[in-house]
Amino acid sequence: MKIILCGGGTGGHITPILAVANELKKQSPGIEVIYIGERGSKFGHLVKNNTSIDSIKIIFAGKFRRYFGENLFQALADPKTIFLNIRDVIYVGIGILQSLSFLSTEQPDVIFLKGGYVGLPVGIAAAILNIPFVTHDSDAIPSLTNKIVGRWAKKNATGVKTGNYSYPTNKIVYVGVPVDHEYRLVSDDSMNKYREEIGISKDDDLLLVTGGSLGASRINKAVDLIINKLLVAFPKLHIILQAGQGNLDDYKDQENNSRVYLHEFIPNMYKYTGAADLIITRGGANSMSELAAQGKACIMIPNPYLAAGHQLRNAEILNQSHAVDIIYEHELLNNPDVLFENITKLLKYKKDRIELAKNIHSFSEPGAAKQIANILLSEIK
């Protein structure tokens, strides 16, 4: 048996794929698992050393750049975006040819498309060759790739019960978002263990700020304005900052601060989220699912510019159940003290953090990877 798993672009696409790969190997140890990713990926290293992936294929792929809230005139007035979109149309064409050749040679039994633009050429090639595939959307709104190729999928697996999905209802299967097995409910004991491993005292306060695997410079710069005030207000506070690749300069004034820990990218993030009292994050579905699995209090600052506003929708679904606190980016940029006040409230009042943690954990779907593996295996004749 041979299964292809396809996705990329950000760590949020790759880590669910690895969770599915691990589950496939657990259920069927002899299965061959091939990963297809895009040329130039910043996160290919996450796949290379994973023992559940037998081989890797890299192809050309291109994305259509569009920004939530941008009108047609604004889009046409941006020559750089127009050039990149035209270039990437060519990349998609090359990727389709590569995928047709590769899939014809490998003859996989089934393909899993985790969203992201690398799935477009693979999905089109699979449809042409009549190879069955299954899509998955982590966000409440489907990706553009899955909107295009989803019509030919055997099943459209979804990550949100109340998502706005346009697939045929008889093909939609709610599974949740697959996360690594290390993301599980954090007890006081495991929280203290994580703190010991990362060098933070169990008696200190710990704030973690992350903009996701790619970082979020606008959040970084707003947080940088309030760090010193936070450290004064909370003498036992330590702050861990995942700035994102190339974004360390956003915190250049904090380089020698002994209570501030700077990282471009944090491997084994589950230890850091598990150790934190409070987390500031974007509204990416994968991060939300990991925090839900651990039951962690968080403040979400969704990116308002991503296509279709999917992070806004993700965060608002949780906020309606008082599972997260939301700060909208325009509020933050106009007045960073909004974030300072929210952090102060949640660090001071543990009962408020406990309520958020309990509510977000109710959104956890620990069996998502297993359900997806079952769906893929069931498609193999």
Beta strands, then each sheet from edge to edge (+ up, - down):
strand 1: 2-6
strand 2: 32-38
strand 3: 55-59
strand 4: 110-113
strand 5: 133-137
strand 6: 155-158
strand 7: 172-174
strand 8: 205-210
strand 9: 237-242
strand 10: 260-263
strand 11: 278-281
strand 12: 298-300
strand 13: 325-326
sheet 1: 3+ 2+ 1+ 4+ 5+ 6+ 7+
sheet 2: 10+ 9+ 8+ 11+ 12+ 13+
end
